[in-house]
């Protein structure tokens, strides 16, 4: 019990220290990247604490609620008009993932089904669960998805620094205006998400607050922004949960898989940053940086948190990411199950 408490204190302390250090250095995505690094160091050098999923879900509730402050009836109408572009980008992103499954299977030495589940730009938990159900390699799927999200978060600051020059002083963290309303929104969202999760709805802990924000704003009630300190803590929670999953011993045990995951991840990220972002810019009013976050094949929560951190169009980023998440996590699994059922028995 004392060891677990000490490990938790060390993990959260390192995550907070990393986030504050990155913030002091004016690095983009400081809270997520800094806490990821801090938590990963403790996890790999000392030990891993349980409960990363709960930590992530708590952070997702407030990141999802942050979308409400930038919503308005006009923005909701604009997002509805962008739905065809969102669907097209989601389909193209998934097609790119499916094509990458072929070389990944050869490089990593895994079967085609495992490679497909590794390559799709979907949620790690959802694809790992599907892998377990279909008797694919669950550990391989979890590792490759974790690698890709970490790669996205590492490459976004590099890309933004090269292309957009986004270095800027961090925003102050003081101020708690609107906290009571945000806490009520988070509590209601948590109850909805818990019920939705039991019904096997994916990404419920970030989708629930987002959809609740849409309903509240659509009913004519504006929402306050999530207080900066609360949003900073939520981003640290998400970064910490990622750091707990990034285990070097797993990379050493499966070097071919790690290599294949890195290569396929870089190709998928490059396709999104260069090709899909250009499609979004051409058919919408999004700036280049917002378009990058809209199409980045990272986690839904991480990309929305990144948009909020950079002061970008979080609602538009959320719309694109949510559309891809729904298509990949809800529509593709039945097709994969059907295709897996056609495979000859081993």
N, C-alpha and C positions, 0 to 999 in steps of 0.2 A: 504493500500500500504506500509506504513512504518512498520506495524507489519509483513507483509510478508517478506520485506527486512531484518528486524531484525531476523526473524526466519531462513531465509536462511543463514545469517551470522553466527548465533549460530550453525546451523547444520553443515555447512562446517568447521567452526572453531573447533568444537568438533571432527569431523571426522579427520581433519588434526592432531589435538593434539593426538588423539588415535593412528593414524598411526605412528607418530613420537615417541610416548612412546613405542609402541610395537617394533619399529625398534631399539630404544636405548636399549631395553631389549634383543635384538638379537633373538626375537621370529620368528618362521617360518610364512610366509604369513602375515607379519606385516602390510603392507599397507591395505590389504583387511580386516583382522580381526580387526585391530585397528580402522579403519574408520567405520566398521560395528557397533562396540560397541559404538563409539562416537555418531554416527547418531541415533542409537537406543535409547540412553539415552535421547537425546533432543526430539526425537519423542514421547517418552512415558512420559516424565516429563513436557514438555512445549507444544509441538504440532508438527504436521506433515506438511511439505511443499509439494506442488504439484510439479510435474516435475521430479520425480524420474526416470521415464522411459526414458526421454530425457537424463538425466545424465548417465544412464546405457548405452544407445546407443553410446554416445560420448566416453565413456571408452572402449566399445567393439571395436570400430573402430581401436584404437591404439593397443589394445591387439591382435586383429586379424592381424594387420600389423607387429607385433613383430615376427610372424612366419617366415616372409620372410627372416630375417637375417640368419636363420639356415637351409634354403633350398638350395639345389644344385641339379643338374641333377641326381647325384648318390643317394641322399636321396629320391628324388621323385621316382626313380626306386625301392628303398628298400621299400617305403611305398606301392607302387603298388603290390609288392610281398606279403605284409602282408595283403592285402585286404581280403582273405578268413578268416584269424584269426579275423580281425576286424568285419566282418559280423557275425561270430560265437559268439563272445563275445556280440555283440549287441543283437542278438536273445536270448541268455541265460539271459542277463540282463533284457530284457522285459518279458521273461517267469517267472523269479523270481518275478517281479513286479505284474504280473497277479495272481500268486499263493498267494501273500500277500494280495490281494484285499479281499479274503474270510474272514480271521480273522479280517482285518481292518473294514469291514462292521459290524461285530458283536460287536467289541470293541467300535467303534465310534458311532454306531447306525445310520449309513447312508445306503442308498440303494446301490445295487451292482454296478450300473453304476457309481455313484459318487466315490465309493471305487476304481474301476478300474482306473478312471481318476486321482485319488489321488496317486495311487501306481506306475504308469508307470514312468520310469526314463526319463521323457520328460521335456520340457520347461514349467515353471509355466504359462506364459502368454498364450501359445498355448492351454494347457489343460483347463485353466480357460475359455478361449473363447469357446472351444468345449463344456464345461459343460453348458455354457449359451445357446448355440445353441440347445443342446439336453435336456434342462430343468433339468439338474442335479444341484447339490448344488455348485454354482460357488465359494462362499466364503470358503467352506470346501476344495475345490481343491486348491485354492490359499494358504490357511493356511498350509496345509500338505506339499505342495511343498516348501514353504518358510522354514518350519521347517527342511525339509530334507537337503536343501542346507546349512543352518546354521550348522546343525549337521555334515555334511561332512567337512566343513571348520574348525570346532572345533576339530573333531577327527583326521584329517590328521596330524596336528602337534604332537598330542599325539602318534599316531602310528609311525610317523617318529622318534620321540624321543626315543621310546621304541625299535624299530626294527633297525633303520638305524643310529641313532645318528647324525642328520643333523644340530645341532646347529653350527652356523658359524656367523662371523662378516658380517654385511650388506655391500653390494657393494656401493661405492661412487656414489653420484647422479649428480656430475658435468659432463660437456661435452655435447655439442649440435651438434656434427658432424652428418651430414646426415639429419638434421631436415627438410630442404626444400623439399627433396625428399619424406620424410615420410608424410609431410603435403599435398603434391600433391596426394600421394597414398590414404591418408585418405579422401581427398575431392572427388576424383573420386569414392572411395568406398561408401561414403555417398550418392552420387547421385544414384549409382546402387542400394544400399540398400533401399533407399526411394521408387524407382520404384518397387523393388521386394516385399517390404512390402505391397504396394497397390495391388500387384498380389497375396497376401496371402502366400508369401514364408516366412517360419519361420526362426527365428534367423538370419535374413538377415544382420544385422549390424555387426556381427562378421564373418559370412560366406563370405560376399562380399570381405572384405580385404584379407581374407585367400586365396580365389580362385584367386583374382587379383595377389597376390604374387606368386602363383603357375604359373599363365600365364606369368608373367614377368620373373621369374627365368627360366621357361621352354623355353622362347625365347632367353635365353642366357645373360640376364642382371642381375647381382648380386644386391641384395638390402642391404642397411645399416641397422644396428640395430636401433630400436626406442631409442632415447636418454633416459638415465636412469631416468632423472627427469620427462620426459613426460610419460614414462611407469608407474612411481610411481604415478603420478597424475591420470592416467587412472585406475589404481588399486583402488585408493581412490574413484573414481567416482563409480566404480562397488560396492565396499564395502558400500558406503553411500546409494546407491539405495537399497541394501539389508537391511540395518539398518532401512530405512524408512518403509519397509514392515513388520518388526518384531514388532508387536503391542501386548503388554501384555494383553490389554483389550479383544482382540479377543480370546486369550488363556483362559482367565477367563470365557468368555461367552460360550465357547465350550470345557469344560474340557475333556469330553470323546473323542472328536475328537483330541485334543492335545495329550492325552495319546496314542491313537491309532496311530497317525501320528509319534510320537516319537518312539514307539515300532517297527512299520513297517519300519521306516527309519533306525533304528539301525540294524535290521535284513538284510535289503537290502544292507546297507553299509558293514556289516560284510561279507555277501556273496561275495560282490565285492572284498573286501580287501583280504580275505582268499582264496576263490575259483577262481574267475575270474582272479585275478592278477597272480595266479599260472599258469593258462592256458596261459596267455600272456607271462610270463617268459619262459615257456617251448617251445613255438612255435616261439619265436622271440629272438632278442638279447637285449631286453630292460632290464635294471636293475630293482631291486625290487621297488625302489621309483618311477621311471617313469611308471612302470606297475600299481602301485597304482593309480596314477593320470589319467592314461589312462582309467581305468575301474570305477573310482569313480562316483557314480550317482549324481553328482552335476551339476551346470550350466556349459555350454560349455565355456563361457568367464572366469568364475572363475577358472576352471581347467587349462586352457591354461595360464592364468596369474600366477597361482601357479607354473606351470612348469618353466615359465620364471624367476620368483623370485628365485626359488631354483637352477637355472642354469642347468636344466635338458633338455631332448630331447623334446623340445616344439613341434617340427614338428610331432613326433610320437604320443605324447599325443593328439595333435590336430586331427590327422588322426583317432584315435580310437573314440574320443569324437564326431567328426563330423559324422562318420559312424553311431553311435548310435542315434545321433540327427536326422539324415535324416530318418533312419528306423522308429524311434518312432514318430516323428512329421509329417512325410509325408505319410508313408505307413500304420500306424495303424489307424489314424482317419477315413479313409473310411470304414475299417472293423468295427470299433466301431459304426459308423453311421448305417451301415447295420445291425449289431446285435441289436442296439437300436430300429431300425424299426421293428424288430421281436417281441419286448416286447408287451404284451397285454396292451391296453389302461387302464390308471388308473381309 
